Amino acid sequence: MKKVFVFVALLLAALSSAALFAQDGNNVYLPVAMHIPPPPFSDPIANGDFEAGLQGWSESSSNGNDIILLAADYASSPTPHSGAWLAWLGGDLNEVSVIEQSFQVPLTATRLEFYNWLGSQEPQCSFDTMRVELQVGSSSDEIHFQELCDPLDTHSWQKVSIAINSYAGEDVTLRFIVETDGSLNSNVFIDDVAIVDTAAVNQ
């Protein structure tokens, strides 16, 4: 019985070797393990720097104001973080400003990043606000909230980075909303909106 077992084991070993190694004369060919890299990451946000105007975005203003605009046309606008265009939300009394865009979050996406410049005349921080939402189906999640008031003015462009890896693979609508009350002015300028992946975050 032992001899039969040993013979079968040797036979299987020989067959395995034949399957793994192909010999041609004096050359031995080894199997090759193919590694196919994943496709390069592509930011799903269209026109995140607003340089193409409204392309890719929808905007609405309760006072009928333009939101995505050429900064040079407005003396009160700061210089954009990049390029010549930006989004200006707020800037009026009793205003609700909204910009939004729909896309699918890539499977390797980790963060939403954008730059904002905050400027307000409000001395107290409880009247004017900015929100960032991600809508999935009929449900909207608030992923960022910012009170707008003079003590929190940025006086320059500041980067905001928000984790969104839990939305990977989802069809979403990204929405920026600024609401002001009936007195004193608050402004939010936004530029260079992007979705980034793990590799970009680790750089």
N, C-alpha and C positions, 0 to 999 in steps of 0.2 A: 504493500500500500504506500509505503514511504517512497519507493522508487517511482511509482506512478505520479505521486504528488510533485516530486522533484522534477520529473520530465515535463509535466504541465507548466510548472513555474518557469522552467528554462525556455519552453516554447513561447509562452506569453512575453517574456523578456525580449526574445529575439524578434517577435512581431512588433513589439513596441519600438525597438531600436530601428527596425526597418521603416516604420511609419515616421519616425522623427528625423532620420538621417537618410538622405539620398546620395548615392555614390556614383560618380561617373569617372571611370578610369582612376586617376590619382587625386581627383577632386571630391571633396565631401561638401554637400550643401546642407546647411542648417536651416531650420524653419525661422521665419522672420515674424516678429510680433509687431503688428501695425498699430501705431498710435495716431488717431485722427483727432486733432485739436478742435475744441468747440469754435463756432463762428465768432468773429470779433464782436465785441460789445458795440451796440449802436444806441445812442440816446434817442428815445422815442418822442421827445418833445420837439415839435416843429417850431422853428423861429424863436428859440428861447432867448435870443438877444434882441428880439424885436426889430432887427434891421430890415426885415421885409414888411414892416408895418403890421397890419392886422392878420396877415397870412398865418393860418393855424390857430388863431385865437378868436374868441367871441368876447365882446365887451358890452357893458351896460352901465349907465349912469342915471340916477333918479333925477338929476338936473340937466340931463342932455349934454354932458361934457364929453369931449374926446379924452380917452384914457391912454391909449398907445399912440405916442406922438413923437415928432421930431423935436428934440430938446431945444435946438437953436431958435425955434419959433416962439419960445416962451421965456421971457426974461427971468422969471422966478424959478425956472428949473435948474437943478444942478447939472454939471457935465455928466453924461452917462458913464457908467462903470466901464463900458466898452462901446465902441461904435458911436452912432449919432442918435439912436432911438432909445426910448425907455417907456415904462408904464407909470403913469401918475394917477394914483387913487386918492380919493378924498379931495382936498383943496377947495371945498365949498361947504356951506352950512346945510344941515339936514340932507346930507348926501349919503347915498349907498352906491359905491363903485364896485364893479365886479369884472374880473377877467377870468376866462376859463378855457380849458382845452381837454379833449378826450384822447386817450391812448391806452395801449396795453403795457403794463409794467413788465419789463424783461425779467426772466427767471433769475438772473444774477444781479439784479438791481439791489442796491443797499440803501441809498440815500437820495433825497431831494435836496438840491442846493440852489440857492439864489442869493442875490445881493439886494439889500434894502437900505434906504436913506430915510430916516424918520425925522419929521419936523412939525412941531405943534405949538400953538399959543395957549393951550389948556394948562393952567397951573396945577390942576388935580388930575389924577390918573384913573378916572373911572367913567368918563363920559364918551370918549371916542376910542374906537377899537379897530384892530386888524385881525382877520382870521384867515387861516389856510385850511382848506378842506379837501379830502379825497372822497368822492362819491363812487360807491360800488352798487350797481343796481339802483334801488330806491333809497338806500341808506347812505348818509353822509357822515364821515368821521372828521372831527376837528383835530388836525395834527399839529397845529401851531396857533398860539393866541398871543397877541401883543396889545397892551394898552398904549394909547397915544397921548402924550402929555409932554410939557416942556422939560421936566426933569429927566425924561427918557430919550430926549433928542439925541441922535447919533452924531450929527455934524460932519458925517462922512459916510462912505459906503461901508456896510458891514455884512459879512458873509453869514448866512443862516443855513444850517445843515440839519436835516430831519431824517430819522430812520424810517424807511418804508419797506424793508425787506419782507415784512408780513403780508404785503400786497403783491408779491412777485407772482406773475402770471395772470393777474386780474385785469379786466377792462375797467378803467377808472376815468373819472373826470376830475381834473385838478382845478381848484377854484381859489382865487384870492379875493377877499371881501374886505372893504373898508367902510365903516359906518361912522358918521359924525352927527353931532346934535345941532341945536339951533344957535349956538354962540361959540365964538372963537374957532379958529381954523386949525385943522390937522391934515397933514400930508404924508403919504407913503409913496416913495419912488422905488420901483423894482426893475432889476436888470439881470441878465445872464442866468436865466432859469434852466436847470439841467437835472437829469437823472444820471447818477453815477453808479458804477459797479464796484465790486470788491477791490479789483486791481487799482482803480483810480483812488479809492479811499486809502489804500495802503502805500501809495506813492509819497 
